[in-house]
Amino acid sequence: MQCVNAGDFFTYWKTRGGLVTTGLSKSQLQSKAKKGDIVQLKKDGSWYHSIIITSGTTGNWNYCGHTSNRKDKPISAITEATEYRILRFA
């Protein structure tokens, strides 16, 4: 079984047509994200986690993630990330 981290995931999909928006603050993420987007989180200079936008509306998105079994949690509750990027599949 191959282990994939956030960076490898990003590289794989970016080279296969994923649309990328990077360097986002939380408020920018809230205004640019769409349901179905993969969002990656950065802290301490490293991209460390991927989540999926699952519900909500512009400015008030919710996500699901696996590490702590998050289901439809608000983006506003994320406290550890310092930067975000969106990977979108058209």
C-alpha positions in Angstrom: 0.0 0.0 0.0 1.4 3.4 -1.0 1.1 6.2 1.5 0.2 9.6 0.0 0.6 12.9 1.7 -1.0 16.3 0.9 1.9 17.3 -1.3 1.9 14.1 -3.4 -1.9 14.3 -3.7 -1.6 17.9 -4.9 1.1 17.1 -7.4 -0.7 14.1 -8.8 -4.0 16.0 -9.5 -2.4 19.2 -10.6 -0.7 17.4 -13.4 -4.0 15.8 -14.4 -6.0 18.9 -14.9 -6.9 20.1 -11.4 -7.4 23.9 -11.3 -5.4 25.5 -8.5 -5.9 28.6 -6.4 -3.2 29.0 -3.8 -2.0 31.5 -1.2 -5.4 32.0 0.3 -6.3 33.4 3.7 -9.3 31.8 5.5 -11.6 34.7 4.4 -10.4 34.4 0.8 -11.0 30.6 0.9 -14.6 31.3 2.2 -15.3 33.6 -0.7 -13.7 31.5 -3.5 -14.5 27.9 -2.5 -17.3 25.8 -4.1 -19.0 22.6 -3.0 -16.8 19.7 -4.0 -13.5 21.5 -3.9 -10.5 19.9 -2.2 -8.9 22.3 0.2 -5.4 21.8 1.5 -4.1 23.4 4.7 -0.7 24.8 5.4 1.1 25.5 8.7 4.7 25.8 9.6 5.6 26.1 5.9 4.2 22.7 5.0 0.9 21.5 3.3 -0.3 19.0 5.8 -3.9 18.1 5.3 -6.7 17.8 2.7 -10.4 18.4 3.3 -13.5 18.5 1.1 -16.1 21.3 0.9 -19.4 19.5 1.4 -22.1 22.0 2.3 -22.8 25.6 3.1 -22.8 28.8 1.0 -20.2 31.3 -0.1 -18.7 32.8 3.0 -20.0 30.1 5.2 -18.6 26.7 4.0 -18.5 23.4 5.8 -16.1 20.5 5.2 -15.5 16.8 5.9 -12.1 15.4 6.8 -10.8 12.1 8.0 -8.1 12.6 10.7 -10.6 13.6 13.5 -13.7 12.4 11.7 -15.1 15.8 10.8 -18.5 15.8 9.0 -19.9 19.1 7.8 -17.8 21.2 10.2 -17.5 24.9 9.5 -14.3 26.2 7.9 -14.4 29.0 10.4 -13.6 26.5 13.2 -10.2 25.6 11.6 -7.6 27.3 13.8 -4.2 25.7 13.1 -3.9 26.5 9.3 -2.1 29.7 8.2 -2.7 29.3 4.4 -5.1 27.4 2.2 -5.2 26.2 -1.4 -8.1 25.0 -3.5 -7.9 22.1 -6.0 -10.9 22.1 -8.2 -11.9 19.6 -10.9 -13.9 21.2 -13.7 
